[in-house]
Amino acid sequence: MAALRRPSRFVLLAALACAMAGAPLAVHAQTPEDLARARTLFSQALSLEAAGDWAAALAKFEQVAKVKLTPQVRFHIGVCKENLGRFTEALGDYRIAEHEATEQGSKDAEQMTRAREALEQKLPKLVIRLGARAARARVQLDGVDVGAAKLGREIPVDPGTHAVVARLRDGRKVEQSIEIAEGEKKEVEIVAPPKLADDDDEPPEDEPAEGDDAERAPGPVQPPPADDSTMAVLPWLALGVGVGGFAAAGWFWSQRNDADAKLGATCRAELCPERLEPIQQDGERYALYTNIAAGVGVAGAVTAVVLLIAGSGPEEKPPAAARRGVRVSVEPGRIGVRGAF
């Protein structure tokens, strides 16, 4: 007897897991009545199988599997599925049945091996490739996602019609319908139309598009012209900021003077009672706020003047004040402004 070719343990475990998810297994104790009924169903299923009624035979074999799932029962389930065109499921049943029969030393293992090898020869295979402008598309085969690792490789499928859908990054999709027969190998390439192209696959902006004048050199990129209405409003906005800064400085200055008046009525020779310490801290804080607000007011006013001068000059050459700028420094007790107009 020729030596059996055993599939790898990983493939067998994967196929076993798939079969366990799809096939009904016995989960209760087998009584003599259950076993007798299973034998009757098995005999009936064999008769239906011999008559070519594959759907009815499969239904009865699956009922037997609920009572007792042997390698022989699983093998006949695979035979029915193969004749119903469910090649990929049948191949999994054959592999598991072959492995279990070999482990049990059953003489049926060789028959199962021949059936598996014959099915592998006529199992259709589909290769999906991503073509132009669809390099990052998400692909589905019959509604099931196809991982990146499977793209460009043979995918076993059942004979018949299959739907390949590629969803582009913008949410739209490209669909193809593929008809494949037993033993056939087909390749399908997903090519997105130009309007559905992925952004990453579009030609760079510095390359001339088809139909453009190739001799025309791209000119320097010009900034968009400034909005005249915006330029006219900016000086007045700056002036408003300046006025607001001066107003805030005046209010903080009055609060600082109030604090100084309260301290001056009580303190002597720079010595103040401890209870007046919060008032003293408030006075120092208002003095700092006064300087800051005054600095904002000065900066706003100076900016408004600069913008007004810049807007009144010729467009080709802005005034020197716009180029040189104005510097404002704020320190406790002192505000400094330096610049040129």
Secondary structure, 3 states (H helix, E strand, C coil): CCCCCCCCHHHHHHHHHHHHHHCCCCCCCCCHHHHHHHHHHHHHHHHHHHCCCHHHHHHHHHHHHHHCCCHHHHHHHHHHHHHCCCHHHHHHHHHHHHHHHHHHCCCCHHHHHHHHHHHHHHCCEEEEEECCCCCCCEEEECCEECCCCCCCCEEECCCEEEEEEEECCCCCEEEEEEEECCCCEEEEEECCCHHHCCHHHCCCCCCCCCCCCCCCCCCCCCCCCCCHHHHHHHHHHHHHHHHHHHHHHHHHHHHHHHHHHHHHHHCECCECCHHHHHHHHHHHHHHHHHHHHHHHHHHHHHHHHHHHHHHHCCCCCCCHHHHHCEEEEEECCEEEEEECC
